[in-house]
């Protein structure tokens, strides 16, 4: 079997609007939008530099239907770079760019080969003795186990399965094309190039099953380094390495406040906690979420003056590094028990809130209010998975913090 190499990428999400960031800071959102394109351009450049034999994209090239042809033209330009370098591309559609979702088209170069959506298809690379097998999504939701219908391997060749799937479940990703590792293993392939899950994961070693993750984090849940996978095959032996190409990054730090910490001590603690993030940035803009927790007599003052404290914390971040942007200041604080005011001699506010913690009915009611607010948001922002840029539990916790602050007479 000849030696060869290829790049396995997935979940480019070109055209992702970064709506949550746009609500907070349009300029920062624009940086992240451009970062998605730069990350892919960098990856294409690495493919050319390393002279890989082919390029695999396991779904979700696009984030959804195009408003205009700019995204299609950008992808065409990058594919043309690969064509001029003699590198073929094999891709399939995922849930975000299913045949039913993308209505516009741009004619792509001849080096781009798309797998069918109605049934699995195969492509043979005779010179390399490689067979690639894949099936894209016809509809945005794919609930069938597609893997079981993939064809038998080509005997004596290196067989690659390409699939956009959640496997047996990877929260918070939707359960599309569900299957097990045993289902994949039953096909007898040598490598499975998966997509859909945005975290890098080596799922199995025999055969090698990999989620490369997405190329660029899109929200605070997608933290850390992002990129693709370079796979080398020599004498049937497989080696792989990550190619980190993200241009901007999300991060989170958790800081515990002590009961004796004043404002100056808290801000010094912020600077100390942020320093490791700055050390790891390597020139990237970083959107940072800071979570403050602990018992503090400053609870009421912090909650009542949240914006001022947010500004102070962001200033502390900038004292560490100019390219750290505070994505959110999240409060998980508790006042000392003695500060909770018993207004009418009967109400124990802390106990009352504790009794209703995790109440499913409250979560449902909060969700209903969020839906009512979402339909009034401008520019289609209400269509986002989290229109208020936080889940129900986080919003309920913010309300709890405000109630506790009022119980201290700070509201």
Phi, psi and omega per residue, in radians:
X1 nan 2.244 3.141
X2 -1.111 2.715 3.024
X3 -1.433 2.564 3.140
X4 -2.806 2.972 3.091
X5 -2.505 2.696 3.085
X6 -2.643 2.812 3.045
X7 -1.834 2.339 3.092
X8 -1.970 1.984 3.114
X9 -2.191 2.895 3.090
X10 -2.840 2.840 2.960
X11 0.963 0.962 3.078
X12 -1.208 -0.651 3.132
X13 0.899 0.784 3.093
X14 -1.090 2.300 -3.107
X15 1.640 0.083 3.088
X16 -1.033 2.258 -3.007
X17 -1.437 -0.194 -3.105
X18 0.860 0.922 -3.032
X19 -1.102 -0.663 -3.136
X20 -1.076 -0.752 3.097
X21 -1.169 -0.665 -3.105
X22 -1.064 -0.591 3.104
X23 -1.126 -0.534 -3.054
X24 -1.637 -0.729 -3.104
X25 -2.785 1.852 -3.073
X26 -1.096 -0.617 -3.110
X27 -1.165 -0.729 3.104
X28 -1.160 -0.717 3.108
X29 -1.029 -0.695 -3.141
X30 -1.106 -0.627 3.096
X31 -1.106 -0.733 -3.131
X32 -1.233 -0.627 3.071
X33 -1.056 -0.813 3.118
X34 -1.163 -0.552 3.134
X35 -1.073 -0.638 3.136
X36 -1.066 -0.722 3.140
X37 -1.253 -0.740 -3.138
X38 -1.089 -0.673 -3.138
X39 -1.056 -0.757 -3.137
X40 -1.212 -0.703 3.095
X41 -1.056 -0.703 3.103
X42 -1.091 -0.746 -3.135
X43 -1.112 -0.748 3.095
X44 -1.060 -0.728 3.098
X45 -1.062 -0.688 3.100
X46 -1.156 -0.666 3.105
X47 -1.051 -0.726 3.131
X48 -1.224 -0.776 -3.133
X49 -1.076 -0.706 -3.098
X50 -1.535 -0.042 3.070
X51 0.953 0.848 3.103
X52 -1.165 2.766 -3.087
X53 -1.469 -0.488 3.068
X54 -2.814 3.011 -2.990
X55 -2.340 2.217 -3.108
X56 -1.991 2.322 3.046
X57 -2.167 1.985 -3.024
X58 -1.620 0.899 2.969
X59 1.722 2.757 3.124
X60 1.041 0.947 2.956
X61 -1.085 -0.766 -3.110
X62 -1.873 2.858 3.141
X63 -1.599 -0.237 -3.093
X64 2.834 -3.012 -3.112
X65 -1.057 2.547 -3.079
X66 -1.431 2.481 2.983
X67 -1.317 -0.575 3.066
X68 -2.624 -2.981 -3.039
X69 -1.546 0.102 -3.054
X70 -1.050 -0.754 -3.121
X71 -1.172 -0.740 3.103
X72 -1.086 -0.687 3.120
X73 -1.177 -0.675 3.107
X74 -1.091 -0.833 -3.135
X75 -1.097 -0.709 3.096
X76 -1.026 -0.749 -3.141
X77 -1.050 -0.760 -3.131
X78 -1.210 -0.650 3.083
X79 -1.149 -0.615 3.103
X80 -1.159 -0.593 3.047
X81 -1.062 -0.745 3.122
X82 -1.195 -0.656 3.122
X83 -1.083 -0.773 3.136
X84 -1.105 -0.453 3.105
X85 -1.547 0.007 3.117
X86 1.325 0.479 -3.097
X87 -1.906 1.971 3.083
X88 -1.310 2.704 -3.103
X89 -2.159 2.337 3.128
X90 -2.146 2.079 -3.054
X91 -2.401 2.805 3.019
X92 -2.407 2.852 -3.106
X93 -1.500 2.417 3.042
X94 -1.823 -2.882 -3.081
X95 -1.197 -0.525 -3.117
X96 -1.404 -0.376 3.112
X97 -2.213 0.610 3.097
X98 -1.009 2.775 -3.124
X99 -1.000 -0.521 -3.133
X100 -1.416 -0.187 -3.034
X101 -1.722 -0.884 -3.073
X102 -1.448 1.988 -3.072
X103 -1.751 -0.329 3.134
X104 -1.738 2.778 -3.140
X105 -2.477 2.652 2.947
X106 -2.272 2.287 3.135
X107 -1.113 2.130 -3.092
X108 -1.628 2.787 3.113
X109 -1.049 2.836 -3.050
X110 -1.209 -0.243 -3.140
X111 -1.373 -0.130 -3.104
X112 -1.639 2.161 -3.117
X113 -2.105 2.130 -3.127
X114 -1.840 2.335 3.115
X115 -1.312 2.639 -3.121
X116 -1.192 2.867 3.131
X117 -1.874 -0.331 -3.101
X118 -1.394 -0.510 3.135
X119 -2.802 2.878 3.132
X120 -1.135 2.555 3.064
X121 -2.225 2.826 -3.123
X122 -2.274 2.594 3.058
X123 -2.261 2.315 3.135
X124 -1.898 2.280 3.051
X125 -1.850 1.602 -2.976
X126 -1.031 -0.734 -3.068
X127 -1.119 -0.521 -3.116
X128 -1.730 -0.174 -3.015
X129 0.968 0.864 3.127
X130 -2.108 2.368 3.032
X131 -2.119 2.254 3.114
X132 -1.939 2.365 -3.100
X133 -2.211 2.342 -3.127
X134 -2.875 2.825 3.049
X135 -2.549 2.252 3.099
X136 -1.579 3.085 -3.128
X137 -1.562 2.245 3.003
X138 -1.412 -0.641 3.128
X139 -2.082 2.812 -3.092
X140 -1.100 -0.580 3.122
X141 -1.834 2.121 3.107
X142 -2.101 1.817 -3.023
X143 -1.738 -0.092 -3.117
X144 -1.534 2.712 3.035
X145 -1.387 1.662 -3.078
X146 -1.259 -0.531 -3.012
X147 -1.045 -0.633 -3.057
X148 -1.127 -0.368 -3.140
X149 -1.619 -0.034 3.137
X150 -1.114 2.552 -3.033
X151 -1.245 2.904 3.090
X152 -1.145 2.654 3.141
X153 -1.190 2.699 3.029
X154 -1.377 2.066 -3.051
X155 -1.025 2.338 3.062
X156 1.413 -0.102 3.132
X157 -1.803 2.932 3.030
X158 -1.542 2.047 -3.050
X159 -1.857 2.294 -3.121
X160 -2.099 2.201 3.017
X161 -1.736 2.325 3.134
X162 -2.047 2.192 -3.022
X163 -2.660 2.379 3.035
X164 -1.704 1.926 -2.948
X165 -2.701 2.736 2.995
X166 -1.722 0.088 -3.009
X167 0.926 -2.243 -3.118
X168 -1.561 0.115 3.108
X169 2.230 2.220 3.090
X170 -2.471 1.591 3.142
X171 -1.085 2.500 0.074
X172 -1.653 0.358 -3.067
X173 -1.331 2.463 -3.115
X174 -1.087 2.547 -3.068
X175 -1.392 1.293 -3.118
X176 -1.698 2.561 -3.138
X177 0.767 0.941 -3.041
X178 -1.108 2.452 3.092
X179 -2.902 2.944 3.140
X180 -1.895 2.895 3.058
X181 -1.086 -0.609 3.087
X182 -1.104 -0.634 3.063
X183 -1.059 -0.779 3.112
X184 -1.118 -0.787 -3.113
X185 -1.065 -0.552 -3.104
X186 -1.140 -0.327 -3.126
X187 -1.370 -0.301 3.088
X188 1.376 0.375 -3.140
X189 -1.460 2.906 -3.137
X190 -1.633 -0.447 -3.084
X191 -2.645 2.413 3.043
X192 -2.017 2.061 3.107
X193 -1.696 1.779 -3.061
X194 -1.726 2.804 3.011
X195 -2.478 3.060 3.075
X196 1.871 -0.756 3.124
X197 -1.498 2.285 -2.980
X198 -1.570 0.018 3.049
X199 -1.788 2.450 3.048
X200 -1.140 2.310 3.140
X201 -2.709 2.197 2.933
X202 -1.532 1.794 -3.002
X203 -1.328 -0.691 -3.106
X204 -2.675 2.750 -3.138
X205 -1.844 -0.367 -3.102
X206 -2.387 1.612 -0.022
X207 -1.355 3.007 3.124
X208 -1.267 2.095 -3.120
X209 -2.170 2.109 -3.007
X210 -2.340 2.351 2.799
X211 -1.666 2.071 3.124
X212 -1.357 -0.255 -3.017
X213 1.392 3.078 3.119
X214 -1.497 2.919 -3.075
X215 -1.406 -0.411 -3.043
X216 -2.597 2.164 3.083
X217 -1.032 2.488 -3.069
X218 -2.019 -0.213 3.121
X219 -2.812 3.105 -3.016
X220 -1.135 -0.359 3.101
X221 -1.341 -0.221 -3.117
X222 -1.942 1.281 -3.035
X223 -1.659 2.846 3.035
X224 1.508 -3.062 -3.080
X225 -1.172 2.487 -3.127
X226 -2.268 2.642 -3.141
X227 3.054 -2.608 -3.091
X228 -2.315 -2.990 -3.092
X229 -2.206 2.307 2.997
X230 -1.728 2.171 -3.105
X231 -2.000 2.262 3.066
X232 -2.067 2.370 3.117
X233 -2.170 2.128 -3.141
X234 -2.409 2.132 -3.090
X235 0.937 0.622 3.114
X236 1.447 -0.146 3.125
X237 -1.521 2.413 -3.064
X238 -1.919 2.279 2.993
X239 -2.190 2.571 3.125
X240 -2.493 2.678 3.082
X241 -2.584 2.652 3.106
X242 -1.401 2.504 2.991
X243 -1.981 1.888 -3.105
X244 -1.511 2.097 -3.036
X245 -2.258 0.003 -3.081
X246 -1.094 2.577 -3.072
X247 -1.856 -0.282 3.097
X248 -2.556 2.769 -2.947
X249 -2.517 2.645 3.006
X250 -1.826 2.532 3.110
X251 -2.598 2.849 3.105
X252 -2.480 2.423 3.017
X253 -2.211 2.498 3.109
X254 -1.919 2.232 -3.087
X255 -2.179 2.226 3.127
X256 -1.726 2.158 3.129
X257 -1.571 2.386 3.077
X258 -1.583 2.739 -3.098
X259 -1.114 -0.325 -3.127
X260 -1.742 0.009 -3.092
X261 -1.336 2.218 3.000
X262 -1.621 -3.069 -3.075
X263 -1.025 -0.777 -3.115
X264 -1.063 -0.726 -3.139
X265 -1.160 -0.680 3.120
X266 -1.094 -0.782 -3.114
X267 -1.197 -0.601 3.037
X268 -1.116 -0.685 3.087
X269 -1.093 -0.636 3.084
X270 -1.086 -0.839 -3.121
X271 -1.054 -0.726 3.140
X272 -1.144 -0.687 -3.124
X273 -1.252 -0.527 -3.091
X274 -1.412 -0.416 -3.057
X275 -0.963 -0.786 3.103
X276 -1.058 -0.578 3.074
X277 -1.113 -0.790 3.127
X278 -1.076 -0.672 -3.128
X279 -1.124 -0.430 -3.055
X280 -1.760 0.043 -3.013
X281 -1.248 -0.631 -3.141
X282 0.900 0.804 3.066
X283 1.450 0.071 -3.109
X284 -1.608 2.463 2.878
X285 -1.075 2.348 -3.134
X286 -2.196 2.173 3.032
X287 -1.608 2.011 -2.965
X288 -1.976 2.264 2.985
X289 -1.770 2.276 3.115
X290 -1.995 2.242 3.128
X291 -1.958 2.066 3.076
X292 -1.720 2.266 3.100
X293 -2.383 2.957 3.121
X294 2.120 2.988 3.103
X295 -1.686 2.188 -3.097
X296 -2.571 2.425 3.035
X297 -1.199 -0.175 3.099
X298 -1.493 0.033 -3.071
X299 -0.865 -0.945 -3.081
X300 -1.079 -0.732 -3.136
X301 -1.163 -0.670 3.140
X302 -1.175 -0.816 -3.115
X303 -1.160 -0.722 -3.109
X304 -1.212 -0.427 -3.133
X305 -2.114 0.828 -3.035
X306 -0.974 -0.788 -3.080
X307 -1.127 -0.728 3.106
X308 -1.088 -0.732 3.115
X309 -1.177 -0.653 3.076
X310 -1.036 -0.797 -3.138
X311 -1.091 -0.703 3.123
X312 -1.124 -0.718 3.136
X313 -1.182 -0.702 3.104
X314 -1.119 -0.683 3.090
X315 -1.073 -0.671 3.085
X316 -1.097 -0.696 3.092
X317 -1.070 -0.756 -3.121
X318 -1.197 -0.463 3.060
X319 -1.190 -0.400 3.099
X320 -1.508 -0.795 3.140
X321 -2.763 2.364 -3.057
X322 -1.202 -0.388 -3.085
X323 -1.743 0.324 2.981
X324 -1.685 2.153 3.127
X325 -1.981 2.267 -3.116
X326 -1.323 1.855 -3.130
X327 -1.233 -0.687 3.095
X328 -2.906 2.507 2.942
X329 -1.761 1.971 -3.083
X330 -1.825 2.215 -3.081
X331 -1.804 2.213 3.047
X332 -2.255 0.846 -3.014
X333 -1.651 2.771 3.067
X334 -2.297 2.390 3.025
X335 -1.391 2.707 2.993
X336 -1.006 2.587 -3.088
X337 -0.972 -0.653 -3.077
X338 -1.142 -0.316 -3.091
X339 -1.506 -0.236 3.130
X340 -1.303 2.085 -3.068
X341 -1.487 2.213 3.039
X342 -1.523 1.615 -2.937
X343 -1.074 -0.828 -3.040
X344 -1.977 0.265 3.101
X345 1.409 -0.019 -3.097
X346 -2.238 -0.426 -2.993
X347 -1.539 2.066 2.994
X348 -1.777 1.661 -3.001
X349 -1.094 -0.754 -3.127
X350 -1.081 -0.761 3.131
X351 -1.141 -0.693 3.136
X352 -1.082 -0.787 3.139
X353 -1.168 -0.660 3.131
X354 -1.114 -0.658 -3.128
X355 -1.124 -0.504 -3.086
X356 -1.780 0.108 3.099
X357 -1.086 2.284 3.135
X358 1.300 0.219 3.135
X359 -1.152 2.073 -3.091
X360 -1.115 -0.613 -3.134
X361 -1.144 -0.673 3.102
X362 -1.133 -0.719 3.118
X363 -1.088 -0.728 3.118
X364 -1.106 -0.774 -3.137
X365 -1.133 -0.719 3.095
X366 -1.092 -0.707 3.096
X367 -1.059 -0.642 3.124
X368 -1.155 -0.725 3.100
X369 -1.117 -0.698 3.120
X370 -1.080 -0.735 3.117
X371 -1.071 -0.686 3.124
X372 -1.137 -0.672 3.113
X373 -1.231 -0.688 -3.037
X374 -1.036 -0.680 -3.092
X375 -1.206 -0.248 3.138
X376 -1.697 -0.086 -3.129
X377 -1.276 2.517 -3.099
X378 -1.381 2.866 2.950
X379 1.088 0.444 3.123
X380 1.300 0.179 -3.109
X381 -1.106 -0.491 -3.123
X382 -1.204 -0.215 3.139
X383 -1.432 -0.164 -3.131
X384 -1.157 2.740 -3.135
X385 -1.051 -0.596 3.078
X386 -2.252 1.463 -3.014
X387 -1.049 -0.467 3.094
X388 -1.720 0.232 3.044
X389 1.095 0.476 3.034
X390 -2.789 2.689 3.116
X391 -1.396 2.964 -3.073
X392 -1.028 -0.717 -3.089
X393 -1.085 -0.721 3.141
X394 -1.162 -0.665 3.124
X395 -1.199 -0.653 3.078
X396 -1.129 -0.679 3.116
X397 -1.106 -0.672 3.085
X398 -1.075 -0.734 3.112
X399 -1.104 -0.676 3.117
X400 -1.087 -0.755 3.118
X401 -1.037 -0.734 3.135
X402 -1.133 -0.710 3.127
X403 -1.128 -0.721 3.113
X404 -1.126 -0.660 3.113
X405 -1.110 -0.710 3.111
X406 -1.173 -0.554 3.090
X407 -1.152 -0.323 3.087
X408 -1.642 0.033 -3.126
X409 1.389 0.319 -3.116
X410 -1.715 -0.034 -3.078
X411 -1.566 nan nan
